[in-house]
C-alpha cells in the first residue's frame, strides 16, 4: 500500500535541505553581484589615481570582471550542491567547444593582448591601419575603436590589426610638411625660390631645424616641379600645409609666375594658329 506519509516526509526533508541551500545561493549571488560592482568601480578609480595607461583600463577591467563573475558562479553552484569535479569537466568541454567555434574571436583577443603589450599606439593617437584612418578612441578586448575627423566610428578587429602595418602619426613631436609647386618652364627658378623662401621666413610655425629645403624634383617639357620641405610641430601640420599652399598661389599671381599650360590647350592653340 502506498505510504503517502513516508513520501511526504521525504519531500519535506528535500525541500528543507535544498530550499535552504537555494536561498543561501541566491543570497550569495546578490551579495556577490553588489561586491563585484563596487570592486570594479574601486579598481577603475585606483587605476586612474595610479595613472595607468588609458589603453589598459577597459581591458584590465573586462578581464578582472570576467574572472570575478566566473568565481561567483562557481561558488553559487557549489552552494546548491553540484559536484565541482563534474562541473569543471563540463565547463572544460564547453570551453573547448566554444573555443573551436570562436577561433576568430580568440585571435582578436590575442591581438588585443599583443597590442596592449607592445603598444604600437595608445588612446588619443592618430593612426592609419587596415585602410582606415582616425584617432584611437578605445582599445577593447576584441576590437579597437577609431573616431574619424568627420565623427564616424570605426571598429577594427584586434587580430588583423596586431599583424598589419600601422602608421602612427602621434609618436613624434615634429613632422615634415612637403609642398609641391608645379610651374611653367618659362619662369625664373631663382625668383620662385625667393618667393617661397620669403613665405617660409614669414611663418613662425616653421622650425629652423631641420633646415627647410626648396629643391627641383621634376623637370618636364612644359613644367617644373619644385618641392618645398619644412618641419613643424605635429599639431601645426595641416594648418601650415593649407596656409602655405594658399599664400604661395597668391604670391605667384602677384609676381606673374606662370603655371604650366595643359597639353590639350597647347595643341588647340597650335591648331587654331595653323588654321
C-alpha positions in Angstrom: 0.0 0.0 0.0 1.2 3.4 -0.9 2.5 5.2 2.2 1.9 8.9 1.5 3.1 9.9 4.9 6.5 8.4 4.2 7.0 10.2 0.9 5.6 13.4 2.3 8.3 13.3 4.9 11.0 12.7 2.3 9.6 15.6 0.2 9.6 17.9 3.2 13.2 16.9 4.1 14.2 17.5 0.4 12.5 20.9 0.3 14.0 22.0 3.7 17.5 20.8 2.7 17.7 22.1 -0.8 15.4 25.1 -0.2 17.8 26.4 2.4 20.7 25.8 0.0 18.9 27.6 -2.8 18.1 30.6 -0.5 21.7 30.8 0.6 22.9 30.6 -3.0 20.5 33.4 -4.1 21.8 35.5 -1.1 25.4 34.8 -2.1 24.6 35.8 -5.7 23.0 39.1 -4.6 25.8 40.0 -2.3 28.5 38.9 -4.8 26.9 41.0 -7.5 27.0 44.0 -5.3 30.6 43.3 -4.3 31.7 42.9 -7.9 30.2 46.2 -9.0 31.8 48.0 -6.1 35.1 46.3 -6.6 35.1 47.2 -10.3 34.4 50.8 -9.5 37.2 50.8 -6.9 39.7 49.2 -9.3 38.8 51.7 -12.0 39.3 54.6 -9.6 42.6 53.1 -8.4 43.9 52.8 -12.0 43.0 56.4 -12.6 44.8 57.5 -9.4 47.9 55.4 -10.3 47.9 56.9 -13.8 47.5 53.6 -15.5 47.6 53.9 -19.3 44.0 54.7 -20.6 44.5 52.0 -23.2 44.8 49.3 -20.4 41.9 50.4 -18.2 39.0 48.9 -20.1 40.9 45.8 -21.0 42.0 45.1 -17.4 38.6 46.0 -16.2 37.0 43.5 -18.5 39.4 40.7 -17.6 39.0 41.2 -13.9 35.2 41.4 -14.3 35.1 38.1 -16.1 37.2 36.4 -13.5 35.1 37.7 -10.7 31.9 36.6 -12.3 33.2 33.1 -13.0 34.4 32.8 -9.4 31.0 33.9 -8.1 29.1 31.5 -10.4 31.3 28.6 -9.2 30.6 29.5 -5.5 26.9 29.7 -6.1 26.7 26.4 -8.0 28.8 24.6 -5.3 26.5 26.0 -2.6 23.5 24.5 -4.4 25.2 21.1 -4.2 26.6 20.4 -7.6 29.8 18.4 -7.5 32.6 20.7 -8.6 34.5 17.9 -10.3 31.6 17.2 -12.7 31.0 20.9 -13.1 34.7 21.6 -14.0 34.7 18.7 -16.5 31.5 20.1 -18.1 33.0 23.6 -18.1 36.2 22.3 -19.8 34.2 20.5 -22.5 32.1 23.6 -23.1 35.2 25.8 -23.2 36.8 23.6 -25.8 33.6 23.6 -28.0 33.3 27.4 -27.6 37.0 27.9 -28.4 36.6 25.9 -31.6 33.5 27.9 -32.6 35.1 31.2 -31.8 38.6 30.9 -33.3 38.3 34.3 -34.9 37.3 35.9 -31.5 40.2 34.2 -29.8 42.5 35.6 -32.4 41.2 39.1 -31.8 41.6 38.5 -28.0 45.3 37.5 -28.6 45.7 40.5 -30.8 44.3 42.8 -28.1 46.8 41.4 -25.6 49.6 41.9 -28.1 48.6 45.5 -28.8 48.4 46.4 -25.1 51.8 44.7 -24.5 53.8 46.1 -27.4 51.8 49.4 -27.5 52.2 50.4 -31.2 49.6 53.1 -30.4 47.7 54.5 -27.4 44.3 56.1 -26.8 44.4 59.5 -28.4 46.9 58.6 -31.1 46.0 59.3 -34.8 46.8 56.1 -36.8 46.4 54.7 -40.3 45.7 51.0 -40.4 43.7 48.4 -42.4 42.9 51.1 -44.9 41.3 53.3 -42.2 42.4 56.5 -40.5 41.3 58.0 -37.3 42.0 58.8 -33.6 42.2 55.8 -31.3 39.1 56.2 -29.0 39.2 53.0 -27.0 41.1 49.6 -27.1 38.7 46.8 -26.2 39.4 43.1 -25.7 38.4 42.1 -29.2 38.5 45.4 -31.2 39.9 48.9 -31.4 37.6 51.9 -31.9 38.6 54.8 -34.0 37.0 58.2 -34.4 37.4 59.9 -37.7 37.7 63.7 -38.4 34.1 63.8 -39.6 32.9 62.0 -36.4 32.5 58.5 -37.8 33.1 55.5 -35.6 35.3 52.6 -37.0 35.7 49.2 -35.3 38.9 47.4 -36.2 39.3 43.7 -35.1 42.4 43.3 -33.0 43.6 40.1 -34.6 44.3 41.5 -38.1 45.2 44.9 -36.6 48.0 43.4 -34.5 49.5 41.7 -37.5 49.2 44.5 -40.0 51.1 47.7 -40.8 50.1 50.6 -38.5 51.2 54.1 -39.3 51.2 56.2 -36.0 51.2 60.0 -36.7 51.3 60.9 -33.0 54.6 59.3 -31.8 56.9 62.1 -32.9 56.5 65.7 -31.8 57.5 67.1 -35.2 56.6 66.3 -38.8 57.8 67.3 -42.2 55.5 69.2 -44.5 56.1 68.7 -48.2 54.5 71.1 -50.7 54.8 70.5 -54.5 54.5 73.5 -56.7 54.3 72.9 -60.5 55.2 75.9 -62.6 55.9 76.7 -66.3 59.4 76.1 -67.6 59.5 79.7 -68.7 59.7 81.0 -65.1 62.9 82.1 -63.4 63.5 79.3 -60.8 65.6 81.7 -58.7 62.7 84.1 -58.4 60.3 81.4 -57.5 62.8 80.1 -54.9 63.0 83.6 -53.3 59.2 83.9 -53.1 58.9 80.5 -51.4 61.7 81.3 -49.0 60.0 84.6 -48.0 56.8 82.6 -47.2 58.9 80.3 -45.0 60.6 83.2 -43.2 57.3 84.9 -42.5 55.7 81.9 -40.9 56.7 81.3 -37.2 55.3 77.8 -37.3 58.2 76.6 -39.5 61.0 75.2 -37.4 64.6 76.3 -38.1 65.9 72.8 -37.6 66.0 70.6 -39.7 66.7 73.3 -42.2 63.9 73.9 -44.8 64.7 72.7 -48.3 63.5 74.1 -51.7 64.5 71.8 -54.5 63.5 70.9 -58.1 62.2 67.3 -58.0 60.9 67.0 -61.6 61.6 68.7 -64.9 59.4 68.0 -67.9 58.9 69.6 -71.4 56.4 72.1 -70.2 56.6 72.1 -66.4 58.9 72.2 -63.4 58.0 70.7 -60.0 59.5 72.5 -57.0 59.4 70.6 -53.7 59.3 72.6 -50.5 60.1 70.7 -47.4 59.7 72.3 -44.0 59.4 71.0 -40.4 56.8 72.0 -37.9 55.2 70.8 -34.6 52.8 67.9 -35.1 49.7 69.9 -34.3 50.7 72.6 -36.9 50.9 70.2 -39.8 47.6 70.7 -41.6 47.2 74.4 -40.8 50.7 75.1 -42.1 50.1 72.9 -45.2 46.8 74.7 -46.1 48.2 78.2 -45.3 51.4 77.8 -47.3 49.5 76.5 -50.3 47.1 79.4 -50.4 49.8 82.0 -49.8 52.1 80.5 -52.5 49.3 80.8 -55.0 48.7 84.4 -54.1 52.4 85.2 -54.3 52.7 83.5 -57.7 49.8 85.5 -59.1 51.2 88.8 -57.7 54.6 88.2 -59.2 53.4 86.8 -62.6 54.7 83.3 -62.0 53.1 81.3 -64.9 51.6 77.9 -64.3 52.2 75.1 -66.9 49.7 75.2 -69.8 47.8 72.0 -70.2 48.9 69.9 -73.2 45.4 69.9 -74.7 45.2 73.6 -74.6 48.6 74.0 -76.3 47.6 71.6 -79.1 44.3 73.6 -79.5 46.2 76.8 -79.8 48.7 75.4 -82.3 45.8 74.0 -84.4 44.0 77.3 -84.4 47.2 79.2 -85.4 47.6 76.9 -88.4 44.0 77.5 -89.5 
